[in-house]
Amino acid sequence: MKKTILSLCCFTAALLFSSCEDDQDVSCIVCSSPETASFELCRDQNGNATVNGENTNTDYDEYLAGLQESGVTCGDG
């Protein structure tokens, strides 16, 4: 019985740790403009843009293009 419980605990721990690996799909850059403070722009796993942790519900490429058109500079952070 103890071996079964130990095995179950190890299996559960492995699942929990492996679920954290999805975060690696997020990539971020730092953006700024003369009118705004610097902010972090990230491409989430679903392809949406996230600004300072807030999901914009907008495609990353579209969001970045709009920022650049308005004079915002973005680069690796």
C-alpha positions, 0 to 999 in steps of 0.5 A, spaced: 500 500 500 505 504 501 509 503 495 502 505 491 501 511 495 509 513 494 508 511 486 502 516 486 505 521 489 511 521 484 506 521 478 502 527 481 509 531 482 511 529 475 505 532 472 505 538 476 512 540 474 511 538 467 505 542 466 510 548 467 514 547 461 509 550 457 511 557 459 517 556 455 513 558 449 512 565 451 517 570 448 518 578 450 521 584 448 521 591 451 518 597 448 518 604 449 516 611 446 517 618 448 510 618 450 510 612 455 514 608 460 518 602 458 513 596 458 514 589 456 510 586 450 510 578 450 507 573 445 503 568 449 502 561 447 496 562 443 499 568 439 496 574 443 500 580 445 500 581 452 502 587 455 505 587 462 502 581 464 495 583 461 492 579 455 490 584 449 486 579 446 489 581 439 494 577 435 501 579 437 504 581 430 498 585 429 499 589 435 506 590 434 505 592 427 500 597 430 505 600 436 511 600 431 506 605 426 505 609 432 512 610 433 513 605 439 520 602 439 521 595 441 527 590 441 530 584 445 529 586 453 
